[in-house]
Amino acid sequence: MWFDAGWVCEKYGQDIRLGEVIDEIRKYQRGMLCVDRTVGGAYENYVTPEQCVPDIPLNVPWESCLTMGMDFAFTYEDTYKTPREIICTLVDIVAKGGNLAHNQMEDYQNVILIQ
């Protein structure tokens, strides 16, 4: 389960009763991981550095969220990472015990552009 923001919570008037949802899911799938990003606590089973790779290994499960270009959304004038940069980044992340969530965006016609 991936909750992409810490602002969906009771504090901000958006109580989705996350604890109840996760507890119910775990009745059927015990090992299910949950990320409630930026919140911490019982429902953040791993951390997700966004658009960066930690300088040193973290002592918790983690996954870097990176994009092919400079942003998560498509723009024609974006600068894309080279295959070498992507592979070196993946090796760096794995060597530090992390995972890579890599965003591949397509253009407005759902076409992936190759440079």
N, CA, C and O atoms as a GROMACS GRO file, in nm:
protein
  460
    1MET      N    1   0.086  -0.117   0.000
    1MET     CA    2   0.000   0.000   0.000
    1MET      C    3   0.090   0.123   0.000
    1MET      O    4   0.185   0.130   0.077
    2TRP      N    5   0.060   0.216  -0.084
    2TRP     CA    6   0.141   0.336  -0.097
    2TRP      C    7   0.051   0.458  -0.078
    2TRP      O    8  -0.041   0.481  -0.156
    3PHE      N    9   0.079   0.534   0.025
    3PHE     CA   10   0.007   0.658   0.050
    3PHE      C   11   0.105   0.771   0.024
    3PHE      O   12   0.198   0.792   0.101
    4ASP      N   13   0.083   0.844  -0.084
    4ASP     CA   14   0.182   0.938  -0.134
    4ASP      C   15   0.169   1.076  -0.073
    4ASP      O   16   0.174   1.176  -0.144
    5ALA      N   17   0.154   1.084   0.054
    5ALA     CA   18   0.158   1.213   0.121
    5ALA      C   19   0.118   1.197   0.265
    5ALA      O   20   0.028   1.118   0.298
    6GLY      N   21   0.184   1.271   0.350
    6GLY     CA   22   0.154   1.264   0.492
    6GLY      C   23   0.037   1.352   0.533
    6GLY      O   24  -0.002   1.352   0.650
    7TRP      N   25  -0.018   1.428   0.438
    7TRP     CA   26  -0.124   1.520   0.478
    7TRP      C   27  -0.262   1.456   0.481
    7TRP      O   28  -0.358   1.520   0.524
    8VAL      N   29  -0.275   1.332   0.436
    8VAL     CA   30  -0.404   1.264   0.443
    8VAL      C   31  -0.415   1.201   0.582
    8VAL      O   32  -0.382   1.084   0.601
    9CYS      N   33  -0.461   1.280   0.676
    9CYS     CA   34  -0.468   1.236   0.815
    9CYS      C   35  -0.573   1.314   0.891
    9CYS      O   36  -0.625   1.416   0.843
   10GLU      N   37  -0.603   1.267   1.007
   10GLU     CA   38  -0.705   1.330   1.092
   10GLU      C   39  -0.670   1.476   1.121
   10GLU      O   40  -0.758   1.562   1.124
   11LYS      N   41  -0.542   1.502   1.143
   11LYS     CA   42  -0.497   1.638   1.175
   11LYS      C   43  -0.542   1.741   1.071
   11LYS      O   44  -0.570   1.856   1.105
   12TYR      N   45  -0.549   1.699   0.944
   12TYR     CA   46  -0.587   1.790   0.836
   12TYR      C   47  -0.729   1.766   0.786
   12TYR      O   48  -0.764   1.806   0.674
   13GLY      N   49  -0.812   1.700   0.867
   13GLY     CA   50  -0.951   1.680   0.833
   13GLY      C   51  -0.976   1.575   0.725
   13GLY      O   52  -1.081   1.575   0.662
   14GLN      N   53  -0.879   1.486   0.704
   14GLN     CA   54  -0.892   1.382   0.602
   14GLN      C   55  -0.863   1.246   0.664
   14GLN      O   56  -0.776   1.173   0.617
   15ASP      N   57  -0.935   1.214   0.767
   15ASP     CA   58  -0.910   1.089   0.839
   15ASP      C   59  -0.965   0.971   0.759
   15ASP      O   60  -1.086   0.950   0.754
   16ILE      N   61  -0.876   0.895   0.698
   16ILE     CA   62  -0.918   0.776   0.623
   16ILE      C   63  -0.907   0.651   0.711
   16ILE      O   64  -0.924   0.539   0.662
   17ARG      N   65  -0.881   0.671   0.838
   17ARG     CA   66  -0.868   0.562   0.935
   17ARG      C   67  -0.767   0.457   0.882
   17ARG      O   68  -0.796   0.338   0.872
   18LEU      N   69  -0.650   0.508   0.850
   18LEU     CA   70  -0.545   0.428   0.790
   18LEU      C   71  -0.515   0.303   0.873
   18LEU      O   72  -0.500   0.194   0.817
   19GLY      N   73  -0.504   0.318   1.003
   19GLY     CA   74  -0.473   0.203   1.088
   19GLY      C   75  -0.573   0.089   1.069
   19GLY      O   76  -0.533  -0.027   1.062
   20GLU      N   77  -0.699   0.121   1.062
   20GLU     CA   78  -0.801   0.018   1.043
   20GLU      C   79  -0.788  -0.048   0.906
   20GLU      O   80  -0.802  -0.170   0.895
   21VAL      N   81  -0.761   0.031   0.803
   21VAL     CA   82  -0.745  -0.023   0.668
   21VAL      C   83  -0.627  -0.121   0.663
   21VAL      O   84  -0.641  -0.233   0.614
   22ILE      N   85  -0.513  -0.077   0.714
   22ILE     CA   86  -0.392  -0.161   0.711
   22ILE      C   87  -0.411  -0.286   0.796
   22ILE      O   88  -0.375  -0.395   0.752
   23ASP      N   89  -0.467  -0.272   0.913
   23ASP     CA   90  -0.489  -0.389   0.999
   23ASP      C   91  -0.581  -0.491   0.931
   23ASP      O   92  -0.559  -0.612   0.943
   24GLU      N   93  -0.682  -0.444   0.860
   24GLU     CA   94  -0.774  -0.535   0.789
   24GLU      C   95  -0.701  -0.607   0.675
   24GLU      O   96  -0.717  -0.728   0.657
   25ILE      N   97  -0.621  -0.533   0.599
   25ILE     CA   98  -0.545  -0.594   0.489
   25ILE      C   99  -0.449  -0.699   0.544
   25ILE      O  100  -0.434  -0.806   0.485
   26ARG      N  101  -0.384  -0.669   0.654
   26ARG     CA  102  -0.285  -0.761   0.710
   26ARG      C  103  -0.348  -0.888   0.767
   26ARG      O  104  -0.276  -0.984   0.796
   27LYS      N  105  -0.478  -0.891   0.785
   27LYS     CA  106  -0.545  -1.016   0.822
   27LYS      C  107  -0.534  -1.117   0.710
   27LYS      O  108  -0.531  -1.238   0.734
   28TYR      N  109  -0.529  -1.068   0.586
   28TYR     CA  110  -0.526  -1.154   0.468
   28TYR      C  111  -0.387  -1.165   0.406
   28TYR      O  112  -0.356  -1.265   0.341
   29GLN      N  113  -0.306  -1.064   0.427
   29GLN     CA  114  -0.169  -1.064   0.373
   29GLN      C  115  -0.077  -1.004   0.479
   29GLN      O  116  -0.051  -0.884   0.483
   30ARG      N  117  -0.028  -1.093   0.566
   30ARG     CA  118   0.049  -1.051   0.684
   30ARG      C  119   0.170  -0.964   0.652
   30ARG      O  120   0.197  -0.868   0.723
   31GLY      N  121   0.243  -0.996   0.547
   31GLY     CA  122   0.368  -0.926   0.518
   31GLY      C  123   0.352  -0.800   0.435
   31GLY      O  124   0.452  -0.745   0.388
   32MET      N  125   0.230  -0.753   0.417
   32MET     CA  126   0.207  -0.636   0.335
   32MET      C  127   0.280  -0.515   0.393
   32MET      O  128   0.269  -0.484   0.512
   33LEU      N  129   0.356  -0.448   0.306
   33LEU     CA  130   0.428  -0.328   0.347
   33LEU      C  131   0.341  -0.206   0.321
   33LEU      O  132   0.262  -0.202   0.226
   34CYS      N  133   0.355  -0.108   0.404
   34CYS     CA  134   0.280   0.016   0.389
   34CYS      C  135   0.376   0.133   0.398
   34CYS      O  136   0.467   0.135   0.481
   35VAL      N  137   0.354   0.230   0.311
   35VAL     CA  138   0.431   0.353   0.318
   35VAL      C  139   0.332   0.467   0.328
   35VAL      O  140   0.257   0.494   0.234
   36ASP      N  141   0.332   0.534   0.440
   36ASP     CA  142   0.258   0.658   0.454
   36ASP      C  143   0.365   0.765   0.461
   36ASP      O  144   0.409   0.804   0.569
   37ARG      N  145   0.406   0.810   0.346
   37ARG     CA  146   0.525   0.893   0.333
   37ARG      C  147   0.524   1.016   0.422
   37ARG      O  148   0.422   1.084   0.437
   38THR      N  149   0.637   1.041   0.478
   38THR     CA  150   0.669   1.159   0.559
   38THR      C  151   0.602   1.162   0.695
   38THR      O  152   0.617   1.260   0.768
   39VAL      N  153   0.528   1.058   0.730
   39VAL     CA  154   0.456   1.059   0.856
   39VAL      C  155   0.534   0.988   0.966
   39VAL      O  156   0.537   1.035   1.080
   40GLY      N  157   0.598   0.878   0.932
   40GLY     CA  158   0.666   0.796   1.032
   40GLY      C  159   0.565   0.714   1.111
   40GLY      O  160   0.445   0.721   1.086
   41GLY      N  161   0.614   0.637   1.205
   41GLY     CA  162   0.524   0.560   1.289
   41GLY      C  163   0.492   0.421   1.235
   41GLY      O  164   0.561   0.370   1.147
   42ALA      N  165   0.388   0.363   1.289
   42ALA     CA  166   0.354   0.222   1.263
   42ALA      C  167   0.321   0.193   1.118
   42ALA      O  168   0.332   0.078   1.075
   43TYR      N  169   0.281   0.291   1.041
   43TYR     CA  170   0.239   0.265   0.904
   43TYR      C  171   0.336   0.321   0.800
   43TYR      O  172   0.299   0.345   0.685
   44GLU      N  173   0.458   0.342   0.841
   44GLU     CA  174   0.565   0.375   0.747
   44GLU      C  175   0.672   0.268   0.762
   44GLU      O  176   0.766   0.282   0.840
   45ASN      N  177   0.655   0.158   0.685
   45ASN     CA  178   0.744   0.044   0.697
   45ASN      C  179   0.878   0.064   0.627
   45ASN      O  180   0.973  -0.010   0.656
   46TYR      N  181   0.888   0.159   0.538
   46TYR     CA  182   1.016   0.196   0.481
   46TYR      C  183   1.010   0.343   0.440
   46TYR      O  184   0.902   0.400   0.425
   47VAL      N  185   1.127   0.402   0.422
   47VAL     CA  186   1.133   0.545   0.391
   47VAL      C  187   1.161   0.563   0.243
   47VAL      O  188   1.215   0.474   0.177
   48THR      N  189   1.123   0.680   0.191
   48THR     CA  190   1.130   0.702   0.047
   48THR      C  191   1.194   0.837   0.014
   48THR      O  192   1.123   0.934  -0.013
   49PRO      N  193   1.327   0.844   0.014
   49PRO     CA  194   1.390   0.968  -0.029
   49PRO      C  195   1.347   1.001  -0.173
   49PRO      O  196   1.354   0.915  -0.261
   50GLU      N  197   1.302   1.123  -0.196
   50GLU     CA  198   1.251   1.160  -0.327
   50GLU      C  199   1.352   1.244  -0.402
   50GLU      O  200   1.404   1.343  -0.351
   51GLN      N  201   1.379   1.202  -0.526
   51GLN     CA  202   1.472   1.270  -0.615
   51GLN      C  203   1.613   1.280  -0.558
   51GLN      O  204   1.686   1.375  -0.587
   52CYS      N  205   1.651   1.182  -0.475
   52CYS     CA  206   1.787   1.180  -0.423
   52CYS      C  207   1.824   1.038  -0.379
   52CYS      O  208   1.738   0.952  -0.361
   53VAL      N  209   1.953   1.019  -0.363
   53VAL     CA  210   2.007   0.894  -0.310
   53VAL      C  211   2.082   0.930  -0.183
   53VAL      O  212   2.168   1.019  -0.186
   54PRO      N  213   2.053   0.866  -0.072
   54PRO     CA  214   2.126   0.897   0.052
   54PRO      C  215   2.277   0.881   0.032
   54PRO      O  216   2.323   0.794  -0.042
   55ASP      N  217   2.352   0.964   0.100
   55ASP     CA  218   2.499   0.957   0.091
   55ASP      C  219   2.555   0.831   0.156
   55ASP      O  220   2.658   0.779   0.113
   56ILE      N  221   2.487   0.783   0.258
   56ILE     CA  222   2.532   0.664   0.330
   56ILE      C  223   2.416   0.566   0.341
   56ILE      O  224   2.300   0.606   0.329
   57PRO      N  225   2.445   0.438   0.364
   57PRO     CA  226   2.335   0.342   0.383
   57PRO      C  227   2.247   0.382   0.501
   57PRO      O  228   2.295   0.431   0.603
   58LEU      N  229   2.118   0.359   0.486
   58LEU     CA  230   2.024   0.386   0.594
   58LEU      C  231   2.006   0.257   0.673
   58LEU      O  232   2.023   0.148   0.619
   59ASN      N  233   1.972   0.268   0.797
   59ASN     CA  234   1.954   0.149   0.882
   59ASN      C  235   1.810   0.100   0.884
   59ASN      O  236   1.771   0.026   0.974
   60VAL      N  237   1.733   0.142   0.785
   60VAL     CA  238   1.593   0.100   0.771
   60VAL      C  239   1.569   0.066   0.624
   60VAL      O  240   1.645   0.111   0.538
   61PRO      N  241   1.464  -0.011   0.594
   61PRO     CA  242   1.432  -0.034   0.452
   61PRO      C  243   1.400   0.099   0.383
   61PRO      O  244   1.334   0.185   0.442
   62TRP      N  245   1.449   0.116   0.260
   62TRP     CA  246   1.426   0.241   0.189
   62TRP      C  247   1.424   0.222   0.039
   62TRP      O  248   1.469   0.121  -0.014
   63GLU      N  249   1.368   0.322  -0.029
   63GLU     CA  250   1.354   0.321  -0.173
   63GLU      C  251   1.363   0.464  -0.224
   63GLU      O  252   1.284   0.550  -0.183
   64SER      N  253   1.459   0.491  -0.312
   64SER     CA  254   1.469   0.624  -0.372
   64SER      C  255   1.370   0.635  -0.487
   64SER      O  256   1.361   0.547  -0.572
   65CYS      N  257   1.296   0.744  -0.489
   65CYS     CA  258   1.200   0.772  -0.596
   65CYS      C  259   1.265   0.873  -0.690
   65CYS      O  260   1.280   0.990  -0.656
   66LEU      N  261   1.304   0.826  -0.808
   66LEU     CA  262   1.376   0.911  -0.903
   66LEU      C  263   1.302   0.916  -1.036
   66LEU      O  264   1.221   0.828  -1.068
   67THR      N  265   1.330   1.020  -1.114
   67THR     CA  266   1.267   1.036  -1.245
   67THR      C  267   1.372   1.023  -1.355
   67THR      O  268   1.492   1.034  -1.330
   68MET      N  269   1.324   1.000  -1.478
   68MET     CA  270   1.412   0.997  -1.595
   68MET      C  271   1.465   1.137  -1.626
   68MET      O  272   1.578   1.154  -1.671
   69GLY      N  273   1.380   1.236  -1.601
   69GLY     CA  274   1.417   1.374  -1.629
   69GLY      C  275   1.433   1.453  -1.500
   69GLY      O  276   1.481   1.401  -1.399
   70MET      N  277   1.392   1.578  -1.505
   70MET     CA  278   1.406   1.664  -1.388
   70MET      C  279   1.282   1.664  -1.299
   70MET      O  280   1.289   1.707  -1.184
   71ASP      N  281   1.169   1.617  -1.352
   71ASP     CA  282   1.043   1.625  -1.278
   71ASP      C  283   0.962   1.498  -1.302
   71ASP      O  284   0.996   1.416  -1.388
   72PHE      N  285   0.854   1.481  -1.227
   72PHE     CA  286   0.768   1.364  -1.244
   72PHE      C  287   0.673   1.380  -1.362
   72PHE      O  288   0.621   1.280  -1.412
   73ALA      N  289   0.650   1.501  -1.408
   73ALA     CA  290   0.561   1.526  -1.520
   73ALA      C  291   0.642   1.543  -1.648
   73ALA      O  292   0.760   1.579  -1.645
   74PHE      N  293   0.578   1.516  -1.762
   74PHE     CA  294   0.644   1.527  -1.891
   74PHE      C  295   0.652   1.672  -1.937
   74PHE      O  296   0.555   1.747  -1.923
   75THR      N  297   0.766   1.712  -1.991
   75THR     CA  298   0.782   1.837  -2.065
   75THR      C  299   0.878   1.810  -2.180
   75THR      O  300   0.975   1.736  -2.163
   76TYR      N  301   0.852   1.869  -2.295
   76TYR     CA  302   0.938   1.846  -2.412
   76TYR      C  303   1.080   1.897  -2.390
   76TYR      O  304   1.174   1.840  -2.445
   77GLU      N  305   1.096   2.002  -2.312
   77GLU     CA  306   1.229   2.060  -2.295
   77GLU      C  307   1.308   2.001  -2.179
   77GLU      O  308   1.413   2.053  -2.141
   78ASP      N  309   1.259   1.892  -2.122
   78ASP     CA  310   1.326   1.828  -2.008
   78ASP      C  311   1.462   1.773  -2.049
   78ASP      O  312   1.486   1.742  -2.166
   79THR      N  313   1.549   1.760  -1.952
   79THR     CA  314   1.680   1.698  -1.972
   79THR      C  315   1.674   1.560  -1.908
   79THR      O  316   1.647   1.547  -1.788
   80TYR      N  317   1.699   1.457  -1.988
   80TYR     CA  318   1.686   1.320  -1.938
   80TYR      C  319   1.820   1.261  -1.898
   80TYR      O  320   1.924   1.297  -1.953
   81LYS      N  321   1.817   1.172  -1.803
   81LYS     CA  322   1.937   1.101  -1.760
   81LYS      C  323   1.978   1.003  -1.871
   81LYS      O  324   1.894   0.950  -1.943
   82THR      N  325   2.107   0.982  -1.882
   82THR     CA  326   2.157   0.886  -1.979
   82THR      C  327   2.142   0.745  -1.922
   82THR      O  328   2.129   0.728  -1.801
   83PRO      N  329   2.142   0.644  -2.009
   83PRO     CA  330   2.138   0.506  -1.958
   83PRO      C  331   2.251   0.479  -1.858
   83PRO      O  332   2.231   0.409  -1.759
   84ARG      N  333   2.369   0.533  -1.885
   84ARG     CA  334   2.482   0.516  -1.792
   84ARG      C  335   2.451   0.575  -1.655
   84ARG      O  336   2.477   0.512  -1.553
   85GLU      N  337   2.394   0.696  -1.652
   85GLU     CA  338   2.359   0.759  -1.525
   85GLU      C  339   2.257   0.675  -1.448
   85GLU      O  340   2.267   0.659  -1.326
   86ILE      N  341   2.158   0.622  -1.519
   86ILE     CA  342   2.054   0.542  -1.455
   86ILE      C  343   2.113   0.415  -1.396
   86ILE      O  344   2.082   0.379  -1.282
   87ILE      N  345   2.196   0.347  -1.472
   87ILE     CA  346   2.257   0.222  -1.424
   87ILE      C  347   2.350   0.248  -1.306
   87ILE      O  348   2.347   0.174  -1.208
   88CYS      N  349   2.433   0.352  -1.315
   88CYS     CA  350   2.523   0.386  -1.204
   88CYS      C  351   2.443   0.422  -1.078
   88CYS      O  352   2.482   0.386  -0.967
   89THR      N  353   2.332   0.492  -1.096
   89THR     CA  354   2.247   0.527  -0.982
   89THR      C  355   2.187   0.401  -0.921
   89THR      O  356   2.185   0.386  -0.798
   90LEU      N  357   2.138   0.312  -1.004
   90LEU     CA  358   2.082   0.186  -0.954
   90LEU      C  359   2.186   0.107  -0.875
   90LEU      O  360   2.157   0.056  -0.767
   91VAL      N  361   2.308   0.097  -0.928
   91VAL     CA  362   2.414   0.024  -0.858
   91VAL      C  363   2.446   0.090  -0.724
   91VAL      O  364   2.464   0.021  -0.624
   92ASP      N  365   2.451   0.223  -0.721
   92ASP     CA  366   2.477   0.297  -0.597
   92ASP      C  367   2.368   0.268  -0.493
   92ASP      O  368   2.399   0.245  -0.376
   93ILE      N  369   2.243   0.270  -0.536
   93ILE     CA  370   2.130   0.245  -0.445
   93ILE      C  371   2.135   0.103  -0.390
   93ILE      O  372   2.122   0.083  -0.269
   94VAL      N  373   2.154   0.006  -0.477
   94VAL     CA  374   2.157  -0.135  -0.433
   94VAL      C  375   2.276  -0.159  -0.341
   94VAL      O  376   2.264  -0.233  -0.243
   95ALA      N  377   2.390  -0.097  -0.371
   95ALA     CA  378   2.508  -0.113  -0.285
   95ALA      C  379   2.485  -0.059  -0.145
   95ALA      O  380   2.548  -0.102  -0.049
   96LYS      N  381   2.393   0.036  -0.133
   96LYS     CA  382   2.360   0.093  -0.002
   96LYS      C  383   2.240   0.026   0.062
   96LYS      O  384   2.192   0.071   0.166
   97GLY      N  385   2.191  -0.081   0.001
   97GLY     CA  386   2.081  -0.158   0.060
   97GLY      C  387   1.942  -0.106   0.028
   97GLY      O  388   1.846  -0.144   0.095
   98GLY      N  389   1.930  -0.021  -0.073
   98GLY     CA  390   1.800   0.035  -0.107
   98GLY      C  391   1.739  -0.023  -0.233
   98GLY      O  392   1.796  -0.111  -0.298
   99ASN      N  393   1.623   0.028  -0.267
   99ASN     CA  394   1.551  -0.006  -0.390
   99ASN      C  395   1.532   0.121  -0.471
   99ASN      O  396   1.543   0.232  -0.419
  100LEU      N  397   1.503   0.104  -0.600
  100LEU     CA  398   1.480   0.217  -0.688
  100LEU      C  399   1.338   0.213  -0.743
  100LEU      O  400   1.298   0.115  -0.804
  101ALA      N  401   1.262   0.320  -0.720
  101ALA     CA  402   1.134   0.341  -0.787
  101ALA      C  403   1.163   0.445  -0.895
  101ALA      O  404   1.187   0.562  -0.864
  102HIS      N  405   1.160   0.401  -1.020
  102HIS     CA  406   1.204   0.488  -1.130
  102HIS      C  407   1.084   0.531  -1.212
  102HIS      O  408   1.012   0.447  -1.267
  103ASN      N  409   1.062   0.660  -1.222
  103ASN     CA  410   0.948   0.716  -1.295
  103ASN      C  411   0.982   0.735  -1.441
  103ASN      O  412   1.074   0.809  -1.476
  104GLN      N  413   0.908   0.667  -1.527
  104GLN     CA  414   0.923   0.685  -1.672
  104GLN      C  415   0.798   0.756  -1.722
  104GLN      O  416   0.690   0.697  -1.723
  105MET      N  417   0.813   0.880  -1.762
  105MET     CA  418   0.697   0.955  -1.809
  105MET      C  419   0.686   0.948  -1.961
  105MET      O  420   0.786   0.935  -2.032
  106GLU      N  421   0.562   0.958  -2.008
  106GLU     CA  422   0.540   0.960  -2.152
  106GLU      C  423   0.484   1.096  -2.191
  106GLU      O  424   0.444   1.175  -2.106
  107ASP      N  425   0.483   1.124  -2.323
  107ASP     CA  426   0.431   1.253  -2.367
  107ASP      C  427   0.278   1.256  -2.358
  107ASP      O  428   0.216   1.164  -2.305
  108TYR      N  429   0.219   1.361  -2.410
  108TYR     CA  430   0.075   1.380  -2.398
  108TYR      C  431  -0.007   1.283  -2.482
  108TYR      O  432  -0.129   1.276  -2.469
  109GLN      N  433   0.060   1.208  -2.569
  109GLN     CA  434  -0.007   1.106  -2.650
  109GLN      C  435   0.030   0.966  -2.600
  109GLN      O  436   0.012   0.868  -2.672
  110ASN      N  437   0.080   0.958  -2.477
  110ASN     CA  438   0.120   0.832  -2.414
  110ASN      C  439   0.234   0.761  -2.487
  110ASN      O  440   0.239   0.638  -2.490
  111VAL      N  441   0.325   0.838  -2.544
  111VAL     CA  442   0.441   0.784  -2.615
  111VAL      C  443   0.564   0.812  -2.529
  111VAL      O  444   0.582   0.925  -2.482
  112ILE      N  445   0.648   0.710  -2.509
  112ILE     CA  446   0.773   0.728  -2.436
  112ILE      C  447   0.878   0.776  -2.536
  112ILE      O  448   0.908   0.708  -2.635
  113LEU      N  449   0.933   0.892  -2.509
  113LEU     CA  450   1.033   0.948  -2.598
  113LEU      C  451   1.171   0.897  -2.562
  113LEU      O  452   1.208   0.892  -2.444
  114ILE      N  453   1.247   0.860  -2.663
  114ILE     CA  454   1.384   0.812  -2.643
  114ILE      C  455   1.477   0.914  -2.702
  114ILE      O  456   1.461   0.957  -2.816
  115GLN      N  457   1.575   0.955  -2.624
  115GLN     CA  458   1.673   1.052  -2.675
  115GLN      C  459   1.798   0.979  -2.718
  115GLN      O  460   1.894   1.042  -2.764
   0.00000   0.00000   0.00000
